[in-house]
């Protein structure tokens, strides 16, 4: 595949995935076609990652070149985010009977701030007659400042989203990048407006804590692109201690380093990740909280059936594939999720490493994106706001690949052995 065709595939698949995960949901009540197109676009994007020159982070001169264009755009985004977010917060108050995520996180932080660390994961009597907190530390700890200052907790979500968008915007190369840079800016801007103006569709701003998760995954994407094992270990720990969605990538990442004989990176990545888990979860909150987290998946099937019965629109108005299984096959869906989340990334990594024909440059990065696609496409309860983590990962990856010149690409292009 030639230079322009490869870059166009990457850009087009990014645009298609972003559109199908946002404005495409408005095409009709039955989004089965949208789900299929979303999956195809995601797989094409992963293929484009493999066919691309090695991903790289922007240098300081790259930041400096385009900053006069990007700072005004960022300022505009901040202003729009403030007014739209305040509108949704006024319209939709935090009510545990409507959405209990942030109220639960608030109680967990109050217990933490009062020094009751070993009781953070105890039942909460005032919510659902004693619901058990299910959120990992990296999910709820970032909301501590809001609890201390008695602010609406959703401002933390907004700030995390703005930080993520800032990283995306400043990672995109504009000058000397033909139309690729400006098209990425347009795609990011459209996603921004969808998230902040159409909260009634996905509830990311008004009810969820997913902005924090998005920020962690943006950082992990940057760490993988930089190939810094220490940063990858820290960022992966933050992701794993907020959402399980990238868990299927962990073993393939170890396989990647072992195959490349980069045993030092393998050791640093493993030790850093394990150390973060022990320091930030096991020591402060104990084995009881760990056992509680491990037991959670056993309740997913019954919860999914409950959502099918009382809120079936959750399944129809998002890009996930759970809608194809139906309310009576939630057990099959959950089993499929577990198997595919681990098996597909491992097979993908092994095939890419052991095939002899193509010299792929971004195997670990592509496998990371694939693990997210598989997980979110097969998740038991596919709330709309969950899918935007994968969208931001795509934006960051695209910004690291749609940068090189034709001469650089030719000097290190894919070869047939």
MARFIDREN-865570 format. One record per residue: x, y, z of N, C-alpha, C, O in turn. Coordinates in steps of 0.001 Angstrom, whole numbers, plus 500000, padded with zeros to 6 digits. Last residue first. Layout:
REM residues N
XYZXYZXYZXYZ ...
END
This chain:
REM residues 417
509595490280502785510817489496502885510821488349501886511781487581501832 508595493426501992508228492033501836509511491226501859510411491455501051 508360496212504240509056495455503220508522494031503167508055493495504172 507268499443505020507089498022505131507755497309503973507703497781502837 509825502067505238508506501515504907508483500017505064509525499380505223 511795503893505796511543502821506756510242502119506501509608501623507433 512010505655503720513253505153504300513031504024505284513958503272505585 509392506353503152510120505530502192511368504913502814511744503789502481 508843508003505355508101506756505173508844505811504234508919504609504489 510537510149504872510734509321506074510046507983505910510596506946506281 509363511121502518510751510660502501511048509760503696511722508739503562 506805511888503306506944510796502348508364510236502360508559509028502230 506778512509506886506836512910505488506977511690504601507238510588505083 504527511786509611505786511680508885505672512115507432504593512085506839 501936511965510720502917513031510939504078512979509960504564514022509523 499922510148511657499717511044510518500640512251510633500195513399510642 500638508969514076500943508275512826500816509183511601501532508999510617 499788510414516202501175509948516233501599509280514932502788509050514709 497128510834515664498003512008515705499474511612515701500320512382515248 496151508227515930496179508864514610497120510059514590497832510274513608 496347507916518722497132507066517830497251507710516452498336507734515871 494477509842519584495889509951519959496765509133519020497810509606518574 492105508821518438492560510173518115494044510347518431494785510931517640 491920506293519672492086506396518222492621507766517821493494507862516959 491472507090522296492673506316521972492952506392520477494103506540520066 488962508250521983490113509095522322491425508377522035492386508997521579 487439505941521431487503507044520469488712507938520728489406508335519792 487656504431523749488266503917522531488393505009521471489349505008520695 486121506133525385487517505834525721488263505349524489489374505802524213 483584506038524404484407507174524015485852507043524477486718507777524001 482016503973525320482702503783524043483659504921523692484465504780522773 480616504627527638481783503761527737482631503763526467483845503572526539 478301506036527145479492506801527501480763505948527558481869506489527530 476299504061526670476875504819525577478178505514525910479074505585525068 476608500833528136476209502233528272476979503078527253478162502841527006 476217497832527645476968498812526842476433500239526960475875500784526008 476787495299529578475833496405529599476509497600528912477295498305529545 478880493551528645477553493065529036476478494145528997475394493936528453 480846494132525707480571494392527118479111494068527443478220494284526621 481756493847523138481091492695523747480725492913525213480330491966525892 482966496215522458481959495684521548481152494558522199479992494343521846 484839496501524497483670497379524476482587496891523517481404497138523750 486685494375523852486029494500525159484747495319525071483691494875525520 487493494873521186486860493607521555486068493766522849484916493341522932 488619497458521441487516497208520508486762495946520910485533495948520970 490694496995523261489589497891523621488376497651522735487241497641523212 492338495304521778491799494832523060490623495693523507489658495178524071 493067496992519640492213495819519402491581495321520695490406494953520704 494789498790520938493526499275520367492566498109520140491373498230520420 496842496932521543496173497700522599494814498206522119493809498063522817 497636496170519012497048495165519908496297495843521057495242495373521482 498763498534518069497579497979517394496870496968518285495641496914518309 500937498722519832499925499775519797498633499270519164497541499544519661 502392496459519154501892496611520522500784497653520584499804497480521309 502977496969516403502215495789516820501600495979518202500419495694518401 504027498803514511503253499251515676502393498127516251501216498328516548 505322497785512260506041498712513134505326498975514466505975499337515448 505858494703510477504955495667511094505691496492512146506571495982512840 506959493450507881507654494009509041506781495108509646506956496291509354 505566490491506488505532491933506682506285492330507944506246491622508951 506217487669506493506110488442505262506271489941505477507014490599504748 506206486063508721507499486389508131507425487392506984508453487911506548 504646485965511946504542485948510491505852486507509906506517487328510536 505067486421514644505669485230514048505495485133512535506137484296511901 503766488792515332505174488610515655505828487473514870506994487559514485 501125488473514472501914489605513983503412489409514215504230489814513389 500391486178515924500378486155514452501254487273513893502027487057512960 500611487135518577501441486014518112501513485959516582502581485720516017 498675489187518622500076489473518903500987488374518356502014488661517742 496317487708518050496739488819517197498222489101517378498950489241516396 496222485979520254496365485445518895496875486518517942497760486263517125 495871487930522269497031487038522296497285486451520910498424486425520442 493416489194521542494676489953521563495920489066521567496921489408520937 491654486807521686491865487571520445493150488397520489493932488316519542 491694485891524404492206485057523302492546485896522067493606485715521469 490579487878526077491926487362526309492505486664525079493681486837524759 488133488543524994488977489621525524490404489164525751491339489957525636 486931486079524392487448486908523304488395487993523812489362488330523130 486202485142526979487095484375526102487746485280525059488962485250524869 484532487196528018485700486717528753486698486024527834487899486288527901 482551487444525995483381488580526394484661488110527074485752488575526742 481401484909526077482081485359524854483017486516525158484137486570524649 480241485010528590481280484019528322482089484401527087483308484238527056 478385487052528111479428487233529126480576486244528908481745486608529030 476763485879526123477496487116525854478645487286526838479759487628526439 475687483737527524476541483469526362477382484697526040478566484581525722 474195485174529385475237484262529845476224483945528732477433483889528953 472369486487527774473362487275528479474503486403529026475644486855529116 470250485692526226471576485110525939472681485887526632473807485944526137 467883486986526459467946485612526975469298484941526737469463483754527019 468038489496525242467945489419526705468101488013527267468422487860528446 470548489496522538469204489496523088469177489247524583470185488828525151 472703489636520784472541488448521620471137488365522217470599487270522381 472774492062519559472588490898518697472363489614519501471885488618518958 473365493863521553472001493856521035471724492619520180470581492174520082 476085493749521896475245493010522838473814492893522345473119491932522678 477753495275520385477177494100519737476250493309520647475684492302520222 477563498947520520477937497610520974477205496493520254476183496713519604 476922501619519960477572500815518910477880499368519299478414498625518476 473508502383521059474959502463521198475600501544520160474893500757519531 470720501848521544471215503178521190472700503341521482473108504331522089 470096499267522412469815499649521028470465500959520611470735501156519426 470743499026525083471328498092524119471154498559522677471990498267521822 469273501015526303470722500980526523471407500099525476472519500395525039 466659500362525847467265501347524947468781501426525123469495501848524213 465800498732527915466320498091526696466977499061525730467766498647524881 465465498854530877466040499925530036466621499338528754467827499441528530 464288496595532019463788497912532400464335499059531552463731500131531510 465422494307530784464005494339531128463489495752531336462391496087530892 468106494864530448467306494502529270465811494664529561465040495098528705 468807495206533131468833496367532240468010496090530981467299496971530498 468563492530533994467745493577534617467665494800533705466590495370533522 470531491310532501469138490926532285468188491979532849467149492279532260 472763492543533678472474492757532254471025492401531929470366493109531167 472646491468536249472459492907536063472114493231534613471273494091534348 473200488805535711471895489159536275471606490646536110470466491041535864 475824489131534703474786488531533875473402488917534395472532489310533618 477386490247536787477150491004535558475972490465534748475207491239534171 478147488859538983476844489539539052476479490230537743475370490747537609 480656487938538530479612486926538677478215487544538717477218486852538512 482331490186538583481866489650537295480748488627537398479972488461536456 482848490560541475481916491396540711481431490764539407480231490793539134 484800489204542812483477488581542747482489489340541873481413488828541562 486952490923542769487047489682542003485679489039541822485421488402540801 486109492887544574486290493234543163486321491983542282485778491985541178 486126491404546960484880492012546501484966492358545015484005492149544275 488809490801547201487859489699546998486530490228546464485887489593545629 489707493435547678490152492696546490489197491549546176488821491348545021 488533494022550114488143494813548940488541494098547648487817494144546653 489941492125551623488480492053551538487970492830550323487092492363549597 492594492867551599492187491723550783490672491625550636490175491102549638 493044496548551615493024495183552113492479494137551161491977494447550081 493529499250551288492140498804551364491974497322551679490865496883551983 496325499853551263495373500727551966493985500140552184493321500486553161 497441497470549912497863497911551253496815498804551922496443498532553063 496001497282547403496062496178548362496411496645549771495745496255550729 496194499932546163494946499200546387495078498203547530494342498280548514 498636501160545926497441502001545815496120501259546006495053501873546012 500610499186546266500664500432547030499334501175547053498952501750548072 499881497106544491500045496833545922499940498118546739499272498150547773 499817498445542015498630497731542499498712497501544010497725497682544722 502450499360541822501343500326541893500077499669542446499357500265543246 503775496859541647504038497764542769502907498777542939502455499028544056 502833495893539187502527495160540423502709496056541642501896496023542566 503922497856537413502486497590537501502092496915538799501123497319539442 506683497606537906505998498879538112504497498673538286503881499241539188 507150494945537161507401495362538544506664496671538851506089496824539929 506452495004534383505797494094535323505929494584536760504943494636537496 508169496991533296506715497067533116505991496228534172505027496690534782 510685495924533999510268497238534497508752497378534431508122497828535388 510662493480532566510778493487534024510277494807534607509535494815535589 510450494388529928509459493450530452509461493482531975508403493508532605 512776495889529742511478496561529667510375495675530222509471496155530907 514591493757529937514642494846530907513305495594530926512768495893531993 514072492202527731513728491661529046513763492742530128513044492649531122 513509492171524863513662493373525682513261493037527113512254493521527629 513081490322522906514208490119523821514539491398524600515693491658524942 510814490358521496511828491329521091513104491214521922514083491919521676 509399488503523008509777488168521630510881489096521131511784488659520417 509019489967525377509793488726525405510276488359524002511424487953523825 507397492068524488508732492367525020509607491121525051510805491200524781 505133490526523662505830491429522743507249491706523221508199491591522446 504319489297526017504779488467524898505604489312523923506639488870523424 503464491568527384504588490784527911505181489899526821506400489767526715 501318492232525720502410493186525902503654492481526441504770492766526005 499620489982526021500274490251524731501430491242524833502420491110524112 498902490501528796499710489336528414500358489520527040501548489240526899 497421492984528496498573492844529385499481491671528984500692491841528850 495085493104527016496328493537526361497559493239527204498666493241526664 492949492494528613493342491516527611494615491860526886495184491007526205 492536494815530095493191493677530740493654492630529735494650491947529975 491268497113529397492515496809528695493219495577529247494373495320528906 488951497246531047488807497096529600490084496751528856490016496154527782 488483497571533711489165496339533319489381496247531801489941495261531324 489169500840535096488358499944534264489183498715533908490408498781533812 490895501489537277489679502259537007488700501421536200487532501301536570 493176500068537445492539500411538707491376501387538517490929502028539468 493957500006534818493442498770535400492742499022536723491825498290537094 494879502652534518493762502145533706493120500933534362491896500840534454 496973502708536361495855503650536508494635503158535734493506503233536219 498576500724535186498031500524536535496845501447536780495831501027537338 499278501937532803498469500717532755497847500425534117496720499935534195 500886504009533814499623504328533136498702503119533071497491503244533257 503026502494534902502237503398535735500870503676535104499836503591535768 503938501046532625503529500348533843502646501215534732501638500744535258 504602503122530881503551502174530502503026501456531737501818501274531887 506723504255532261505487505027532094504321504134531700503188504356532127 508511502071532009508147502597533328506834503367533254505940503163534074 508829501742529244508225500671530040507767501156531410506743500698531918 508156503666526641508806503793527937508132502824528904507001503053529333 507118504050524107507796502780524421508639502879525687509697502258525794 505559506077523207506924506428523617507775505197523893509004505278523914 503213504632522824503863505250521667505317505594521993506201505424521154 502644504015525474502934502936524533503651503485523301504589502867522798 502145506608526478503229505804527032503619504675526086504807504404525911 499893507393525032501139508143524889502328507321525375503392507334524757 498092505493526061498386505530524630499700506257524373500527505792523588 498023506281528735498584504972528385498925504902526904499939504314526529 496763508788528473498130508703528992498776507370528644499956507329528294 494275507889527563495072508793526720496533508749527163497437508680526330 493490506485529784493771505741528563494509506594527537495281506073526733 493095508552531653494085507496531896494470506777530606495645506498530371 490986509956530377492283510605530589493378509566530840494476509688530297 488927508064530519489414508520529215490799509130529354491686508857528545 488534508008533289489012506813532594489606507196531239490669506703530862 487487510566533681488742510185534341489362508978533637490572508934533418 485088510382532266486112511332531849487472511009532435488494511159531766 483338508679533554484177508124532492485241509094531990486203508669531351 481456508901535421482806509204535871483833508854534786485029508746535056 478178510253534523479243509252534573480553509806535130480724511016535283 476151512211534311475973511084535231477208510220535438477287509511536441 476694514360532583475739514536533684475739513405534702475361513622535853 478568513600530600478811514755531473477960514695532728478455514953533825 477474511294529411478863511299529860479117512428530859479808512227531857 474982510778528275475066511070529720476494511066530262476696510854531458 474172510336525598475163509439526208475369509636527705475891508734528360 472042512082524949472161510782524277473048509823525069472727508642525202 472292514406526358471023513693526495471077512312525850470251511455526164 474648515553525527474689514749526745473410513940526932473430512899527589 475430517009523262474425515950523167474501514994524351474427513776524187 477475518807523847476170519342523451475073518293523422473896518635523545 479732517329524576479270518398525455477880518924525099477178519436525971 480036515349522622480109514994524042479508516066524932478851515758525926 479824516801520207478896515704520503478876515419522004477804515266522589 481993518507520378480649519067520393479604517998520698478611518270521374 484112516591520286483953517499521430482522518015521505481901517970522566 483724515525517745483546514661518922483343515513520173482505515197521017 484338517812516256482997517222516160482716516300517343481609516290517880 487021518127516971486053519176517304484625518645517253483800518985518100 488189515807515900488232516029517351487193517066517777486553516913518817 487683516340513166487133515132513798487091515300515313486086514977515947 489176518725512838487731518720512602487081517523513289486039517670513927 491744517760513342491187518819514186489670518844514060488962518969515059 492010515989511201492010515470512577491420516492513546490682516130514462 492044517814509106490932516850509199490857516241510591489765516000511107 494450519088509612493215519851509756491994518930509836491030519227510542 496272516961509069496199517601510375494891518324510597494281518191511658 495751516319506347495585515313507403495449515958508788494606515546509585 496261518002504276494934518113504891494752517175506079493720517219506749 499672518600504958498587518652503973497241518790504686497102519605505598 501568519095506806500885517803506906499664517750505988498742516964506207 502758521514507196503451520529506378502811519162506385503442518175506009 501173522034510295502046522546509239502755521413508495503280520481509104 499983520150512189499243520882511167500137521304510005499868520957508854 499790517329514222500685518184513429499888518823512304499198518133511553 498447516851517402498200516847515959499149517813515258499287518969515658 498803517247520047499551516142519442499414516119517926500182515443517242 497065519194520833498473519570520738499352518442520205500533518663519937 494644517716520791494827518881519925496309519201519736496758519449518617 495115515723522795494819515360521403495150516516520469495849516333519473 495472517280525064496555516407524614496357516022523154497309515998522373 492926518454525178494129519279525035495295518464524512496022518905523621 491263516271525633491162516991524360492396517858524121492859517981522987 492136515716528260492291514716527192492230515374525821493045515076524948 491373518027529575492786517656529551493056516652528433494076516729527748 488605517819529228489325518933528626490825518652528559491475519009527577 488098515511530761487822515514529324488583516634528624489145516426527549 488814516442533300489532515302532717489320515233531208490250514931530461 486885518467533617488314518819533582489128517690532941490023517946532136 484535516895533668484728517913532633486210518266532495486728518352531382 484966515361535990484787514707534691485063515680533556485745515335532591 484976517443537813486187516618537653486132515882536321487133515792535611 482387518326537696483426519202537162484748518462537009485559518822536156 480881516498539042480963516343537594481962517290536948482349517097535795 480643517203541656481690516249541293481881516125539791482937515692539329 480355520461542641479676519412541887480748518476541335481655518914540627 482313520946545642481912521275544281481069520151543703481072519030544212 483592520850548135482128520818548049481622521328546694480627522049546621 486254520504548391485811521874548110484295521995547969483769523079547719 486302517726548851486899518649549822486347520058549653486014520728550631 485112516782546501484468516516547788484991517478548847484216517992549654 486974517624544621485599518114544526484861517910545846484076518763546262 489290516156545397489259517629545478487847518202545430487554519171546130 488374513405544903488625513913546256488614515438546321487983515989547223 488230512303542448487104513159542836487269513737544242486404514473544718 490367510562542134490456511881541502489317512834541878489423514040541653 489373508199543517490287509122544184490405510488543480490533511499544170 487801506575541821487145507480542748488074508502543412487614509565543829 489558505228540034488291505775539563487762506849540518487325507912540076 491646504235541407491958505242540388490698505859539802490761506898539146 490292502282543094490815503557543611491088504625542558490794505799542784 487162500989541682488567500857542043489173502231542346488634503246541906 483854500549542836484813501301542033486230501174542583486455501243543792 481710499555544162482348498650543210483483499326542431484012498751541480 480092499465547330480900500207546349481665499245545449482204498241545916 476950497944547749478396497840547972479138498639546911478849498508545722 473954499329549193474741498899548032476221498864548378476695499653549196 471827499721551093473081499057551449473870498543550267474406497436550319 469530500796549920469421499966551135470676499149551418470599498028551920 470310502553547891469777501236547546469798500264548736470053499071548574 472136504333550143471956504142548698471511502707548445472239501761548744 472550504345552861471661505358552313471431505242550806470616505978550250 474455502297553430473033502125553788472092503101553090470962502740552760 476828500864551667476376502237551897474871502202552172474084502087551232 479267498392552743477970498786552170477588500213552546477973500711553604 482823499209552432481677498680553177480372499115552494480365500095551748 485051500322551311484274499387550485483156498694551254482601497701550782 486114501864553350485719502522552103484784501643551287483849502131550652 487150500864555618485697500799555498485183501471554221483976501627554032 489800501321555737489384499915555694487872499761555569487371498645555428 489843504117555966490320503469554753489824502043554628489467501600553537 488754506460557352488178505109557436488555504283556198487680503809555474 489519509114557202490491508147557703489971506725557817490679505858558329 487934510882555934487769510789557393488690509752558019488649509534559230 488542510403553300489021511648553905488882511644555426489632512329556122 487179507960552938488634508032552777489193509263553484490202509177554184 484526508726553243485114507745554163486643507812554127487305507730555161 484356510451551074484108510965552426484681510018553463485259510459554456 484813508694548940485779509753549229485596510318550630486578510630551304 482485507125549114483808506490549233484874507523549567485750507259550390 480544509076548611480600508434549930481955507776550144482517507856551237 481177509614545887481240510675546903481345510083548304482157510545549106 480658507214544655482037507699544691482198508798545735483237508896546388 477852507231544911478642506196545581480090506655545728480685506506546795 477230509471543271476899509466544697477668508405545488478089508660546617 478231508439540762478917509538541436478501509677542905479360509982543734 476373506192540329477829506094540256478520507181541075479303506881541977 473574506097540222474210506041541541475732506105541517476349506077542582 470969507688538827472310507202538476473159507256539734473434508337540255 468499507746540157468554507852538704469878507322538155469908506605537155 468924507576542803467835506769542267467828506767540736467227505896540106 470940509436543284471288508008543285470178507109542758470450505995542311 471334512286541439470312511558542179470636510064542134470611509471541055 472330515356540550472883514070540969471879513376541888471616513846542994 470133516852538072470810516801539368471348515411539666470882514417539108 470075518214535115470063516832535628470823516788536957472050516696536953 470183520963534636469051520198534136468915518839534811467807518361535054 472621521721535713471394522340536217470159521532535825469204521432536596 474309520160534156474300519955535603473059520572536236472504520019537186 473864521224531618473455519849531899473409519564533399472557518803533858 474921523849531995473526523646531576473053522245531944471975522082532515 477565523332532596476726523949533625475243523779533286474413523589534175 478351522333530089478370521458531269477495522020532370476757521275533016 478113524615528462477291523428528187477226522504529399476168521952529704 479974526360529711478560526727529615477669525513529335476587525396529910 482440524884529616481916525455530865480410525686530773479657525260531649 482785524267526916482638523183527897482025523702529194481186523034529800 483153526813525821481981526021525448481719524908526452480570524635526800 485611527462527078484417528304527262483145527512526951482184527538527719 487265525416526113487064525586527557485797526395527834485010526050528716 487200525873523358486677524613523889486385524738525382485374524227525863 488522528342523215487122528240522801486475526978523373485329527015523823 491061527520524023490326528505524825488837528463524491487992528539525383 491740525817521909491585525268523257490793526221524146489952525785524932 491903527701519854490933526613519766490670526014521139489526525735521496 494048529315520748492687529886520630491605528816520552490519528985521106 496097527256520672495691527885521922494326528559521826493509528398522733 496453526540517945495818525602518870495362526252520167494340525849520722 497800528468516558496491528052516065495715527265517115494486527315517169 500133528718517917499341529937517754497952529632517192497033530439517330 501297526177517729500654526573518980499765527794518815498745527907519496 502709525020515688501269525172515499500555525768516704499327525856516705 505421525078516528505022525471515177503543525837515088503178526845514484 505602524015519106505832525435518902505290525916517558504763527024517455 505223521275518770504295522046519597504377523534519256503359524216519133 507484520735517207506147520487516663505098521276517441504196521872516853 509570521324518999509370522187517817508000521992517165507416522939516638 509128519100520767508846520471521210508717521435520032507836522295520053 507486516428518887508614517053519572508246518473519993507189518985519624 504932513949519259505400515234518724506562515783519545506603515614520764 505839510466519135505228511599519816505728512900519199506838512944518668 505224508041516565506128508895517348505348510033517984504341510498517451 505012504805515079504382505954515727505411506746516524506350506180517084 506517503723512103506505503665513561505938504951514150506336506050513764 504189503737509343505527503935509895505420503972511411504342504226511948 501416501402509089502029502722509189503489502645509625503952501651510185 500108499045509199500725499385507924501509500689507980502194501042507019 498988499014511748500025498040511411500790498436510154501992498188510057 497063501021511456498134501170512452499297500248512098500457500658512145 495355499870509580496145501041509191497286501303510173498357501757509771 494187497886511185495008497501510034495904498660509606497080498458509304 492755499576512899493823498719513441494756498247512327495974498212512506 490939500638511073491868501533511773493046500732512340494194501169512265 489494498384510420490283499046509374491317499980509998492439500095509502 488260497973512881489205496967512386490076497543511269491262497225511180 486635500270512986487650500032514022488699499042513550489891499237513785 484944499853510790485823501031510822486951500835511835488097501196511565 483608497546511663484429497500510444485422498666510436486597498486510115 482241498582513907483224497516514071484162497443512865485373497294513028 480576500455512637481520500893513670482624499856513849483802500204513932 479020498796511059479914499746510412480969500267511383482116500495510999 477639497445513099478477496698512172479483497623511496480659497281511371 476256499574514317477178498743515089478143497990514187479335497908514481 474642500478512218475669501360512769476702500559513547477898500833513449 472909498325512006473813498628510894474962499510511369476112499314510974 471563498573514494472309497350514161473305497595513032474436497115513098 470058500552515709471424500866515312472238499619514956473460499612515101 467000501779515507467647500478515414469053500691514857469218500978513671 466430504469515352466294503796516634466992502442516650467510502013517680 468857506341513420467624505579513590467592504910514941468622504797515605 470937508089513450470397507706512143469106506905512251468349506804511285 472250508723515707471009509460515467470330509039514170469272509565513823 474630507441515712473593506882516581472247507573516382471218507071516834 476313509030514247475691507898513579474580507269514390473684506633513834 477457510745516088476324511229515290475614510104514540474428510222514233 479098508306517433478492509539517927477265509908517089476162509433517357 480259506174516238480134506127517692479467507353518280479285507439519495 480389506931513615479463505853513966479269505737515478478234505258515941 482418508937513806481052509284513402480055508216513848479000508539514393 484677507430514568484198508531515410482757508885515089481956509110515997 484875505645512393484685505127513751484115506211514660483188505958515431 485268507499510273484108506607510275483829506069511677482676506037512108 487684508750510997486465509549510836485219508675510923484234509047511560 489385506497510983489227507301512196487933508105512135487173508140513103 489164505755508311488661504828509334488492505536510669487566505226511418 490379508008507122488986507673506827488403506747507887487265506937508315 493015507903508168492152509062508411490685508723508197489836509108509002 493914505395507233493954505728508659492979506865508973492213506788509934 493593505702504484492890504628505191492812504937506678491767504761507305 495383507810504040493955508021503800493110506956504487492038507255505013 497812506563504571497374507676505414495879507943505249495193508267506218 497778504628502492497868504216503895497377505324504818496611505063505746 497715506230500212496626505284500461496606504857501919495537504736502518 500158507614500401498896508346500516497718507424500819496826507784501587 502044505373500161502045506325501270500683506999501467500120506964502561 500612502188499083501468503359498994501195504344500126500269504183500921 500846498805500000500000500000500000500881501245500000501794501357500818 
END
